[in-house]
């Protein structure tokens, strides 16, 4: 896992070259909404695209993480199935429902059943290298989905070319590597005996979810995430039971809403008064994708260093393997 995280910038570079060499249909089909299917390490890409395109896509973009699909899926819906292994049970079941509803389908996978289905039905499909934990292939997932979306006529408003933007993000992470690891190391020490509470602007929720998933899987730690301003209407009251066992980590970008910035400033003081540790980091980068990748890389390093300091295997997912094994007996 250390090698996979350290080589993340190289993964982004390789993904841009690979996607540039995988042409997609030149004529985008008519569609009035898009649904990206995926679970876990494969599903986080859909959340990212929904956020990256929130203010630029001409149609609604949603992500699905279940066996079921929304009732609005139909012939005018474009569904992108994303499964690293190609065998994710929930994604394949939801895909069957989407096909039955008459949706237009595309795919992103390393092979498996999804790859076979794409070949059988002639769906546009982008292929990524297999053989690694899905969460470690985040760069391939996001780059592939960006390539799909660009071919459909949707791209982030601040990126003139999506693959060039990914390549620039890779260079940014190489430049910031020492600072990223230094911050992650300091926060890993802080979190040794504290429960992480992750916060950010509502628009940044995909990044917060990625952090939470990485702390769960790599560091084997429970944590929570919430967004501003929504948490001010519920979780804030729960902070009456906050104490020194909690560390509140705030992620910021230059796109944070000005009123949200003030809300976070006031809440940081409340959290400190409760005895919690409060830390913050501001993203670097000239585009939304670059800023989000910068924060993602910090979170990935943090999860790894927490695992190493605690003496746990960041690759092991025995609870997930157990669950899948038991479910397979009921098939």
N, C-alpha and C positions, 0 to 999 in steps of 0.2 A: 504494500500500500504506500509506503514511503516513496518508492520509485515512481509509482503511478501519479502521486500528487506532485512530486518534484518535476515530473515531465509534462505536467498539464499544459504549459505554454507550447511545448512541442506537439502535443495532441491537437491543440487548436490549429497550429500551422499545417499539420498533416490533414486535418479535416477540411480545411479550406481547399487544399490541392485536390483531395479526393472528390469533394462535391463539385468543384469546377470541371472535373472530368466525367461527371455523371449527368448527362443532359436530361432535362425534363421536357414534357410536351410544350411547344411554343405557344399554343393557344389555350389560355386558361378557360375552363368551363364556367358557364354561368352559375353563380351560387350567391345565396343571400346570407349565409352564415357558415362558420367553420367550427368543428368540434375535433379536438385532439385527444385521442384515447391513450392512456398509459398509466402504469402503476409504479410507485416507488422511484427508483433511480431512472426508470424510463419515463415516468409520468411527470417528473419535475420540468422537463423540457416544455411540455404544453403550458404549464403555469407561467414559465418564463416568456413564451411567445405571446400569451394573452396580455401580460404586463408590458412587454416591449412594444407591442402594437396598439396599446390602449388608446393612444391619441392620433393614430395614423391609419389603421385599417379601416376600409370603407364598409366592412361588414362586422357583425359581432364575432368575437373569437372566444370560445369557451374550452375548458379542459375537463375531461371526464375520467373519473377514477373509481369505477364501479363495474359490476356486471351489467347494470342497466344503463340505458341512454335516455336523454330527455324526450318528451313527447313531440317536441318540435322538429326532430330529425326526420327528414324526408328527401324527396328527389332534388330539391334545391340546396340541400346541405352537403358540404364537402367534409368528409371525415378522414382524418389522418391517424392511422393506427401506428403507435410507437411502442415497440417491444424489443428490447435489446436481444434477448434470447430467441424471440419469435414464438415462444411457447407460454406466455403469461396467460393464465386461466381467465382472469377477469377481462383482460383486453380482448381476447379471442371471443368470449361470450358476448361482450358489448359489440364487437365487430359484426358478429352474426346478426344481431338485432338491427344494426345500421344497414346491413345489406338487405335484410328483409323489409326495411322501411324504404328502400330504393335510393339510399344515399350514394353519392359519388365517393369513391374510396382511393386513398393513397396510403403509402406505408413507408416506415423507416425501421430497419431491422438488420441483424447480422445473419438471419436465416430462419431456421426452424419452421414451424407450421405457418407462421405469417408470411415468410418468404415464399413458401410453396403456394400459398393461396394467391399471393400477388402475381406469381408467375402463371398460375392456372387461369386467373381472371384478367390478366393483362393490366393490372393496376400499376400506375407509376410508383416505383419503389426505389428508395435510396438505400444502399447497402453499406454497413459499417463493419469494421473488424470485430470478430467475436473473441471469446475466451477470457474475459476479465469481469470482475464484479460490475454490474450495471452502473452503480453509483460512481465508479471511477471513470466512466466513459461519458460524463456529462458534456464535455466539449463536442463530442461527435453528435450527441442528441440535439443540442442547441443549434449547432452549425447546419446539420441536416434539415432541421425544421425551418430554419431561416431560409435555406435554399428552396425548400418546398414553397414557403410563403412568398418569397420574391418571385417565383415562377407564376404564382397566382395573382400577382400584382399588388402584394402587400409587403411593405418594408418599414422599418422604424423611420420616423420622420427626420432624424438627425444623421442617417447613414445614406450616403450616395450609392454605395455598393456594399451589400451585406457581407460578402466574403472578404472584401478588403477591410471591413470593420472588424471582423473576427481576427484577421491577421494583425491588425493594429492592436487589438486587445492582447494578443500573444506577446507582442513586443513590450507593451506596457508591463505585463506581469514579469517579464525577464528583468526589466529595469528596476522594478519595485521588489524584487525577490528578497533581498536582505531585510528590508524594512517590514515586509509581510511576515517573514518568519520570526523576526524579533518581537513584533507585536503578538503574534500567536503564542510564542513561548511565554511571554509575560502573562497573558490571559490564562494560559494553561495552568500556570502556577496558582493564579488567583482562584481558579475553579476547582482546585484539588479537593476542597472541602465545602464547596458552595453549590447551590442549585442555580443553574443559568436561567435567566428570564430575558428573552430576546425581544427587542422593540425597534420599531421604525415607522416611517410614514406608511399610510395604507398602500400607496403605489409600490412599496418595496416588499410587500408580503412574499412574493416568490423567492426572494433572496433569504428572507427569514425562515421560510419553510425548508429551503436547502440547508441552511445552518442546522436547523433542528434535526433533520434527517441524518446529517453527517455525524452530529453528536450522538444520536441514537445508535447508528450502525457502527461507526468506527470506534467511538469512545465508550459505547455501552452505557450511556448516561440518559436518564430522563431529563427533560427540560421543557420549557413552555415558550410559546411566542404569541405576541399580540401586536396589534397595530394601532397607531394614533390616527384620527381622534377617537375611534370606536372604544378603545379601552377606557377612555375617560367617562364612559357611560355605564361601566360595569366593573371591570377588573380593578379599577382604581380604588374602589371601596374595599376590595379584598386586601389591599395593602395595609389596612389597619392591623393585619396579622403578620406583616412583613418584619423581618429581623436580620441579624447578621449572618444567617445561613444562606442568604440569597445574594446573587450578583446580577445586577441589571445591566445588560449590555445593549447600548444604543448604536444602531447603524444609521448613518446619514449619507445623503447625497445632496448635490447642489439643487436638486429638483424638489426637495422637501417643501411642502406648502408653508408660507410664512406664519400662518396662525398655528399650524402644527408644530413648528419650531418653538413657538412660545409655550405651547402646551407641554412639550417635552421638557423645556427648561424648568418650568414650574414643578413638574412631576419628579424630575431628578432630585430637586431639593427635598421633596416629600419622602422619596425613597431613602435618601441619605439620613434624614431625620429618623426613619424607622430602623436604622442600623445597617442597611444593606450597602454593599459595595456598588458603586456606579462608575461604569467606564463607557467610552464612546469612541467611534472611529468614523472618519469621513472618507468617502470613496474618492479615488483619483481616476481621471479619464475624461476625454473630450466628448464622448457620446454615452448614451444610456447603457448600451451593451458593454462598453469598456468599464464603466463605473460598476456595473453589476458583476462583471467577471472579476474585478479587483476584490470586491467584497466576498465573492464566492471562494476565491483562492485563499483569503485569510481564514474563512471558516473551515475549509478543507484542512489547512495546516493546523488549525486549532484542534480539530477533532483527532488528528493523527497524534499530535504531541500530548494531548490528554490521555490517549490510549497508551502511548509509550511510557509516560510518567506513572500511570496506574498499573503497568505491567499486564495489560490485556491485549489480545490479538485483534487488531483493527479489521482483519479480513473475516474472521469468524462470524457466522450468522446462524448459530446452532438453533436458536428458537424459531427462526423462519424455516430452516430446513426441517425441523420437527413438525411444524404446522403443515408444511406441504406434504410431508410423508403421511401424516394422519389423514389429511384430506384425500390423498390419492387412494386410500383404502376404502373411501366412501363413494368413489366415482362410479 
